[in-house]
Amino acid sequence: MNYVEEDPIDEVYRIRFALLEEYGGIKGYFKHLDEIRPKWEAMGFKCIEQEK
């Protein structure tokens, strides 16, 4: 990932807004994360879910 902003906080917001725009909002982004979860877990990462 290429960093373009001088201020790290501005960079975080820029990346977050780009992700939300790409996936159609927070619900779309969470759906994407659920779809790629098996790949990450197969690589050894552990995912946890909050209780609803």
N, C-alpha and C positions, 0 to 999 in steps of 0.2 A: 504494500500500500504506500502510496506517495503522500507525504505530508506537504501541504501547501501554505499553511497558516504559520505565522510567527508565534501566536499565542496558543498554547496547548489546549486551553479551554475552548477557544473558538474552533479548533480543529476537532475536538470531541463532538461539539454540536453539529458541525458540518457533516461529519461522518454519520451521526445518528439521523439527521434529517434526510440524508441521501438514502440510508437503509429504509426508513419509513416510506419515502417516496417510491423506492423501487418495489417494495412489497405491498403497497397499498394500505399502509397504516400499521398500527401495532398488532392487530389481529392477524393480518397477513404475515407479518414478521414472525409471530409466534407459531403460526402454521408451518412456515418454512423451517423453523428450528425443530419442530416435531418431526418433520420429514427427514432431516439430516441427522437426527439423534442416533439411529442405529449405526451409521457410519462412524460417528465419533466414539460410541461405546465399543465398537469392534476394535478401535485403535487403542482402547484402554482408558478412555476418559469416563468419569462417572457423572451422570446427570441426576439431579434430584428435582423433585417437584414440591411446590408449596402445597400445603393442605388448603382446600377451598372452604 
